[in-house]
Amino acid sequence: MNAQHFHLGQNVPNPASSTTAIPFALVHTSDVSLHIHNLQGRRIHTIAMSALAPGSHTIPLVPAELGHMHGGYVYQLIVRNHAGTFTDVRSMMVDAVNRSR
């Protein structure tokens, strides 16, 4: 059961435009992978982190830097630790992204 090993929160803000943050909390020291998929199921980005300590964490995202366009996406957190491998999924919306910098 995921709640005994970690909690994945909803990205804030949602819908996202210039930036968003994905919160999660770990119960045990864990290796974590965050996969972002478009609604066709294609993985478009991955962030991997090793040996994260128990507690609250946040992964910041800048949709324009990741090449995300306006629309819906799914993010999946995979947590691996001494107790096993655990997964949870949430959806997010990306609003119009300003690509000029």
Order of alpha helices (4+ residues) and beta strands (2+ residues): beta-beta-beta-beta-beta-beta-beta
